Amino acid sequence: MRQNCFILQHRRSAAALLVLLSTTSLIVFHGTARAQAVKPDELTLEELSVTGDGSAAVGYRPRRSSFGTGTDRPLLDTPANIAVVPQAVLRDQRVLSLDEALRNVSGIAQTNSLGGTQEGVVRRGFGTTRDSSILRDGRRTVLQQNFSHTIERVEVLKGPASLLYGISEPGGLINLVSKRPLFTRQNSLDVTATSFGGAIIQPDLTGPIEGTNLAYRIVGDVQDYNYWRNFGTIRRQVAAPSLTWRGDDTTVTIGYEFAHYNIPFDRGTTFDPRTGRPLRVPRERRFDEALSRVEAMSHLGSLDIEHRFNDDWKMLVGFTASNLTYDDNQIRPVSYNAATGLLTRRADATRGADFNSQVARIDLVGRFEALGLRHDLLVGAMHERVDYYRRESYRGANQGGFNVFDPVYGRIGASNRLSLPASNNRDRLINTSLYLQDSIHLTDQLILVAGASAQFYDQLAYAGVPAVTSTDINGIKPLPRAGLVYKIAPHISVYGSYTQSFRPNVTDLDRTGTLLPEEGDAYEVGVKAELGAGLLVTGAVYDTEKTNVLVTQVVNGIRTAATAGKARSRGFELDVAGQILPDWSVIGSYGFTDAIVTEDPTLAGNRLLNTPRTTASLFLTHQAGLVAPATTVGSLSLGDGFLEVGFGSRYVGERPGDAGNTFTLPDYVVCDAFLSYRTSVNGLPAALQLNLKNVLDETYYPSSGASNVLVAVGEPFQALMTARVSW
């Protein structure tokens, strides 16, 4: 495997990667059934994970989901490409961010993350920071750092989904499913040390409250470790209690999550405009100052009610309220003089950012027979109010003279120059959606899915003191959906679909005018198959077009936004996850994306920002079985020891670094590995796990902030040692 990865790293082509994937799969292509190799009382986590929405996964293999259809059903019966990164994968890969989780999914790449302070994801070529594409338990929030130990799994719905989820991009949606109370006691504590210097402590406690119909869960996540570049620390604290009441026909869950974080605002490195390559400086070198940080606090509250009228009909009620407040300072690179090696910088700051959202939905889900045909009906309504507000924005004067090859820090401080035009910045969107969808079983093999929704939207955006309104629009947008699923065999299905998307544009940039809503149309055909003992394979071909595309450009530090005429994305995706052999696990993907601007006065023919043509990943794990018999060491009684090993690599092709395609981010390959030893200590299940991330210490650039002076730098080699105990 290491040799294959080495070859791939130097060949740097999609063809080489496909050879790696195919040859490796012939040798060790696999699934998972850890319970067959480990004694039941020594398992640290249940391999079957089921949450309140009916979703389930066994090991690496997803089985069912309500994401994308609104009704719980097998993935083979769904006319959409849905990828799931389950808890077993998150645990084995020691995932610490949403970006790390999504590396397992085809057609996805990182986009501008605003110096690592926000989550930005490109899906099938479409996506920007704060584009309303990241959901929490199926509902929108204003959180900018969503992933933590509170997440059970990550689901990705490819293609438009506005019918069920309101405003969204045509590239798809990402849903983070929260851990919820279990009526079986299951406690764990993870303690991790990192080679960067520092520790992560993550408790997870759940179980029934004796003598009641209640179950609780308390999840914590405390991170305090050194940032890997010149200066800075990562500090996060998350606490998430939740409570479930279960009656004969009704289940009610309330949840709350508090998060606080203080992290670097790191704008990355600079690409030389003469060569189009990164500057030849150590990757650890920052071009800003230690004051470049963001401090944020968030609150997330949720209510979920499920009431079953009978075996065929149920009602689902959900409500989520989120609030995010933050202040930040950043030293922003503005321009680079390649002749002198000097960088011009500017001190910017935000004070009093206050983001809020409230989302409520009610769904009636039922099954009935009519005219000899079975119908799975969904009818519902959703109301959401999303309000982004920044009270004060500071813009310092441009200051040159920073030598990137011989930096001297401390010559520029935080800005105290209030920018009246950029302050008092608000973007408020109110959207109400009414929707109806019916899945009609025309035969035992043929399912027709058809639906329609009406989006009632009202958007107001203004900025400045006094306020200047940039956007004041409202209207009604109808959206259809149609799909067909044909089950060739019980474990193989093909599907085709047509869907639309709709999203009013939201931006917090310095200069902008009225931004018309983005609209998308997508056609897709695909095949899904469950192979062997439990390997799910999904392949899809799609053609998507979007109008009024939001395009961001940065010129001399001034950020502007406009809407391009049209953009088109066509491609192919392949995702695999599950088991073939009893002791092997696999999750892998391949995506080809051809995304270009098709109509625009200046950008026509350009590729879309941060969108690689090719992405691929493969992660394999093997349960080696018993390697050490039970023994006693002093006062400690150690149970049988079981070993698990894993290795994987991911490839991301070259990507345009800005809308004008003036420079390109190079392609890269990153390899990861882990080794886990599972045993019991005095009867308590325990494990030691070593994760090696970026094993070959590759230098890579995952995304650009739409300018050659704002390019993110990927993390170097990192070792993580985790001790886990369960009881």
N, C-alpha and C positions, 0 to 999 in steps of 0.2 A: 504493500500500500504506500509506504513512504517513497519508494522508488517511483511508482506511478505518479505520485503527487509532484515529485521533483521534475520528472519529464514534462508534466503538464505545465508547471510553473515556467519552464523555459520555452516551450513551444508556443504558448499564449494564443491558442486558437480554439474556437468552438469545436472544430473537428477533433482536436486532441482530447478535449474534454469528453466528447461522446465516446471515443475509444476507451477512455478510462472508465466511464460509467458502464459500458457494455462488458468490458473484460472483467471488471470487478464484480459485476452482477453474476457473471457465469461462475465465479469462484465462490462468492460468499453471499449472494443475494438471499434475503432472509426476512423473517418476522420475529415475533416475540411470544413466548409463553413462559415467563420466568417462574410462574407458580409451579410448573412441572419440575423445575430443577431445585427449588428452594422449599424447605419445609414450611407448611402453612403458618406455624407459630413464629417463624423467623422473617416473614415478609415485613418490610418496613412501610409499604404502602399497598393499598388495594389496587389491583390492576384494572378492575372494573370501576369506572368513575361515572356516577349518574347524578345529575343535578336537577333542580326543580323544573327546568324546561324540557326534560325528557331526553336530553342529549346523552350519549354514552360512548365510551371508547374502551377497548381492551388493549392494553399496552400501547403500541404505536398506531393501532388500527382504529380509525373512527368508524362508528356504526350508524348512528342516527343523528339528526339535527332538525331543529325547527327554524334555524337561521336561513332566511331566503324564501321560506314558504309560509311561515306563520303557524304551521301545524306540524307536530312531531311526526316524522316519517323516515324510512330508510333513505340513505343517500342515493341509492340506485333508483329511487322513484322520484327524484327531484330533477327538473329540467334546467339545471345550473351547475356550474363548477364550484363546489364548496370544498375548501381545504381546511383541515383541522390540525393544529399542533397541540397534542394532548399533554396531560400532566406528566406522563412518563418521559416524554421528550424534553420538556422543560426541566425536569429533575436531572436526567442523564447529562444534558448539555450544560447544566448549571446556568440557565438563562437569567440574565440580570436586566435586560432591556427588551422593549418591543422589537427593536431592530434585530436583535439576536434571534428572537422567536421566529420572525418572518423570513429569516434566511433559509428556512426549510420549505418555502412556498414558491412556486413558479411565477415568473412575470412580475416580481416585486423588487424594488430597489429603494434605497434611501434618497430623499431629496433634501432641500435646504432645511436644516434643523435649528436655524438661528443660533449658531454657536453651541449646539448640544443642549440648548435649553428647552426645546420642544421636539415632539415626535412628528416627523415628516416622511410620508410614504408615497412613492409612485406605484400605481397599479395599472398594468397594461398601458403605460405611457402617460397616464393622467394622475394628477395629485399635487397638492401644494401643502405647505404648513397651514394648519388651522382651516382645513377644507371640509370639516364636518364628517369625515369619513371614519373616525374611530369612535365606536360605540362602547358602552358599558352595559352589559346584560340587555342588549338590544335597544338601548336608548342613548341619545346624544348627551354629551357633557361638554364643559368648557375646560376640562383638565388638559394640561400640556405635557404631563409626565404620568402616563396611565399605568405602566407595568410595575408590579411589585409582587411580593410573596402572597398577596391576596388573590392572585389570579389562578383559576383552576385550569383553564385552557384558552387558546386563541383560535378563533374561527375567521376564515376569510371567504367572503362571497364575491366571486368574480362577476363583473358586468354590472349594468344599471340595476338599482334596487329601490327606486323612488316610490314605487307603488306601495310597498310595505313600510318603508323607513323614511319617507319624506325626502327632504333635500339631500342630495348625494351626487357624487361624481359617477360618470359612466364606467370608470375603471373598477368600481366595486367598493365594498365596505369591509371593515375589520371590526370584529366583535370580541371584546375581552369578557370572558365569563368569570364572575366572582365565585370564590369559595363560599358555600352556604352551610348552615348547620346540618349535621348528620345525627340520626337517632341511634347510631352505633358509636360508642366512645372510641375516639381516635386522636391521640395527642402526639405531637412531635416537636423536636427542637433541633434546628440546624445552626451550627456555628462554623463560619468560614473565615479562613485567613487567606489574604491575597499577597502575592509577591510584590505588588505595588506598595505594600505597607499599610496595614490596618485590618479591620475585621467587619464581618456582617453577622448579625444575630437575628434569627427568624423563628419565633415560636408560632405554633398552630395548634389550638386546643378546641376540641368539639366533642359533643356528646349530649345525651338526654338529661333533663332535669328530673330527677327521680320523683315519682308521685304526681307528675303533671303531664300534659300533652305538649310540653315545650322542649326544644333543643336549642343549644347555644353554640356559637363559634366565636373565638377570639383569635385574630391573626395579627402578628406584629412583624415589622421589618425595620431594623435599625442598621444603617450602613454608615461607616466612618472609615474612610481610607484615603490614601494619597492619590491625587490626580497624577497621571503618568507623565504629563509634560512638565515644563520648567517649574511651575509653581501652581499651587491650588490643592484643595481637598474636596472630596465628595462627602456630603453629609445629608442623609435622608432619615426621616423617622415617619413610620406609618403605623397606625393603630386602627383596626377594623373589627368592631364587635357586631354580631348579628344574632337574631332570635327568630325561631320558627315555631308557630303554633299549628298543630295538625289535628283537625277534627275528622268526623266521619266523611264529610263531603267537601270540606273547605280547608285550605292550607294558606296561612298568612306568614310572610317573612318580612321583617324589617331589618334594614342594615344601615350602618353608618361607617364612614371612613374618614379619618383625619390624616392629613399628610403635611409635612413641612420639609423643605429642602433648601440647601444653600450650596450651589454648585458653580463651577467656572462658566463664564460666558466667553468661550474660546472660538474666535473666528477662523482659526486654522492657519494655513500657510498661503503662499503666493506662487502663481505660475508666471514664468518669465514671458512677456508678450512677444519677444523676439523668437524664442525657440518653441513656445507652447508647452514647455516642460516645467516641473516644479523646480524652485530654486535649490541649489546645491548647498543646503544647510542641514544641520541635524534635525531629525523629525521632532525631537523633544522641544525645539526652540519655539517659544511663543513670541509673536510680534505685538502683543498688547502689554498690559500691566496686571499686577496682582489684584488690583481693584476691580477687574472685569469679572463680575459675579452677578448671579441672580438669586434673590431670596424670595421664596414663595410659600404660601400656606393655602391649603385647599380643604374643603368640606364636601362630602358626597353622602347624601341620604337617599334611601330607596325604600319603596313599599311594593310588595308583590302579593297579589291575592289570586288564588285559583279556586274556583267553585265548580264542582261537578254536579250537574243536574241529574244525569244518569250515565250509563256506559257510553252513550253516543254524543252527549252535549256537555260542554263546559264553557265557563267564562273566565277570562284572564284580565286582571286589572293591574296596571303598573304605573308607578310614578317615581321620577328621579329629579332631585334638585341638587345642583352643584354650584359651588362658588370658588373662585380662585382670585387671590390677591397677590401682587408681587411688586417689588422694586428691583431695578437693575442698574448697573453701571457697565459700560463697555468702552474700550478703546478700539474704535473701528478703523481698519485700514481703508484708505480712500483711493490711493493711486500709488503706482510703483514706477520709479525711473530706472530703467534697465541699464542706462549708461553710467549712472552714479551708484547704483545699488542702494538708493535711499527710498524709504517708504514714507508717504504722507499719511498721517493718522488724524483722527478726530475723536474727542470724548463725547459720547452720547449717554443719555440716562432716561429712565422712565420712573416716575413716582406716582403712586396711587392708582395702579392698574387694578381694576375691579371687574371681573367677568362673572356673569351669572346665567344660569339656564334652569328652566323648569320644563319637564317633559312628562305628559300624561297620555296613556293610551288604554283603550278598552277593546278587547277582542271577544267575539263569540265564535267558537269553533265547534262544528258539528258534523256528524256523519248520518246520511239518510239514503234511502232508496227512492228513485223516481223513474218511471217508465222503464223499469227493469235495469236501471243503471245505478251504480253506487256513486255518491257525491261526497267529497270532503270540502265543506264550506267554511270560509273565513270571511267574516264581516266585522269591520271595526272602524275606529276613529282615533286620531292622534292629534294632540295639540302641543306645540312647543314654542317657547319664547327664549331666545338666545340674545344676550346683551353683552357686548364687549365695550368696555370703557377705560380710557387712559386719561387720568386727570392732568398730568404734567409731563411734557416731553422736553428734554434738554439737548441742545445741539451746540457743541463747542466749535471753535474756529479750527480750520485745517492747520496742522502743524507738521512741517517737513523735518527732514534731517535724521530720521531713524535708520541707522545702518543695519541692515538685516544680517550682514556678515560679521559685524562686530557691535552687537547691540549694547546700548547703555540705557538702563531702565530708570524710571523715576523722574523723567523730564516732562511728563504730562500727567496731570491729575484729573480728578472727576470734574465734569462740567457743572457750572452753576449758572449757565446762560439759558434761561427759559426761552423756548421757541413757542411763541403765541400761535402761529399758524398750525403747528403740529400738536398742540395741547387741546384739552377738551374734546378728545377724539372718541366718538361713539359710533358703533355699528349695531343696530338692533333689528332683529328679524323675528317676526311672529308668523307662524305657519300652522295651519289646520289642515289635516288630511282625512278624507273619508275614502274608504277602500272596500272592495268586494272581490273575492277570488274563489273560484270553484275548480276543484280537481275532479274531473269526470272520468270514471273508469269505464271506457267504452267497451273493452273486453278485459279478460284476465291479464293480457299482455300490454294493452294500449291505454295510456292515461293522457287526457287532454287537460292542460292547466290554462285557464283564461281568467283575466281580471281587469279591473280598471279602478283608478283613483282620481280624486279631484283635490288639487293643492290650492288652498286659499292663503296667499302670502301677502305680507306687508313689510317692506324694508325701508328703514330710515338710517342714513349715514351722514354725519357732519363732523367738522373739526374746526378748530380755531377759536380765538378770542378777539372779537365776537365770532360766533359760530357761522360757518359757511356750509350750507347743505350741498353734498355731492350726489347723494342718491336718495330719492323719495319715490318709490315705486310700489305698486300693489296690483294684484290681479288674481285670476283663477287659471290654473293650468291642469287640464285633463291628461292623464297618462294611462296608456294601455299596457297590457302584458299578455303574451301568448306563448305556450310551450307544449311540446308533445314528447312523451316518453314511450318508447317501445321496448319491452323486455324480450329480447331474443331468447333468453333462457332465464331460469330463476336467478342466476348470478351474473347476468350480462344484460346491460340496457344501453340503448342509444337514445339521444335526445336532440331536439332542436328548439330554439327559442328566439323570440323577438321582444326586446324590452326598451324602455325609454328612461332617461334620467332628467332631473331638473334641479338646479342649484343657483339661487341668487348669489352673486359674487360678494365675498367678504374680504376686506383687506385693511391693514393698518399702516399702509405706506404713506410716505411724506406727500406725494403729489398724485392725485388721481381725480378722475371725473366720474360721471355717471357710468356705472358698470352694469350692463344688461345681464340678466340671468343666463347661465350656461345651460344648454340643452343638448342631450345626447341620444343617439339611436344605436342599437347594437343587435347584430345577428350572430347566433352562435350555434354550432353543432358539436356534439361530443359523444363519447362512449365511456361507460363505467363498467368495471368488472371486478368481482371478488374471486380471486384465484387461490387455489390450494387451500391451506388451512386457515387463511385469513389475511390475504394481501389485497388491499383495495388499490386499483389502478384507475386513474381518471385522465382522459385526454380530451382536449377541446381545441377547436378552431373558431376564431371570432373575427368580426369586422365591425368596428365601432367608429362613429363620426360624432364630433362635438362642435357646436357653434358657440360663438362668443367666449372663446377660450381666454382665461386670465393669463396674461403674459407679464412677468416681472423683469425689469431691467435695472441695473445699478450703474450710473454714470457719475464719476467724481463724487461718490458717496451719496448721491441723491437717488432715492428709491422711487421708481414710478411704476404704475400699473396701467395696462390697457387690455382691451379684449381683441384678440385676433379673430379673423373671419371664421375659419374652420380648421380643424385638425382631425386627422384620421389615424386610427391604430388598427393594424391587422397582425394576427399572430397565431402561434400554436403553443399549447401548454400541455405538460405531462407531469402528473403528481402520483407518487406511489407511497404507500404506508401500510405496515402490517407485518404479517408473518408468513413464512413458507415452511421453515424448519423449526422444530420445537424450541431451539435455543438461540435463535437469531432474530434480530430486529432490524428494520430498515425504514427510513424516511428519506425520500429523494424527490428531485424535481428537475425539469428542464423547461425553459421558456424562450421563445423567439418572439420579439416584438418589433414591428416596423411602424414607428409612430412619427408622423411628420405634420408640419403645417401645410395645408393644401390651399388656403385662400388667405392672403394678407398682403398689404402693399409692400412691406419690407421683409417679412419673414417667410414668405411662401417657399416651400421646398426644404426648409430647415427641419432638422430632427428636433424632437421635443427635449427640453432641458432634463438632465439627469436620468435619461432613459436609455439603458443598454439594449442593444439588439439581442444579446444572448445572456441568459443567467442559467446556472445549473448548480445543483447541490446533491450530495449523497452522504448519509450518515448511517453507519453500520454498528450494531452492538452484538456481542456474543456472551451468552451466559455460560461460563466455563465449567460451572458445577462445583462440587465439593473439592476444596483444596486443602482444608485443614480440619481434622476431627476435633470434637469438643475436648476442652481441657480446663484445668484450673491453674490460675496464676495468683498466688497469694490468697487474698480474700475475694478475688474475682473469679466467677464461673463463666467461662466462655463457651458458647455453643459452637456447632459446626460452622465452618467458614466457607463462604461461597464467593467466587470471583466473577466479575463482569468487566468486560473491556469494550471500548468503542473507539472508532476512528471515523473522521469525515473530512470532506473538503467542499469548498464552494467556489464558484467561478462567477465573476461579474465582468461583462464585456465593457469596452470603452463607451463613454457617454459624453454628449456635448456639455460643456461647462457653463454655457450661457445661451440665452435665446437666440443670439446672433450667430451661434456656432463658430465663434472666433478661436476657441481652444477646446481641447478634448481631455477628459480624465482618462488615464490609461486603464486597461483591463488588469485584473489581478486574480490570484488564487490564494486562498487562505485555508490552512489545514488545522483541525482540532482533534483532540484525543481525550479519553478519560479512562480511569481505572477505579473500580469500586469493589470494596471488600465488605461483605454482609455477614453478620454474625449476631449473637445475642450476648448481653452482659448481665449476669445475675437474672436471667430470664427476660430481660427487656430487649426487643429488637434494636440493633444498632448497625451503623455502617460508617466506613471511612471512604471518602471519594476524592480522588485527585483529578482535577480537570486542567488540561493544558490547552490554552487558547492561542491561536496563531503560532503553532508549533515551530514553523520555519522562520518566524520573525519577519514576515513579509511587510514591506512598507507599501501602503496603499491609500487611496483617496476615495472614500465612499460617496461623497456628494460635494456639490458646489452651491454657494449662496448667490448664484447668478452673476458672479464676477470673478475675474482671475485673481483678485486679492482676498477672496473669501472662500477658500477651499478646505474642507474638513480633512483631517488626518486620522486614519484608522489606528486602533490600538495595537501596540506591539505584543510580543510574547508575554503571556500572563499565566501564572500558576495559581490555582485555587485549591485549597485543601479544606474539605468539609467533613465535620463530624456530625452524625445524625443519630438521635436516639428517639425511640417511639415507645409509648405505653398506653 
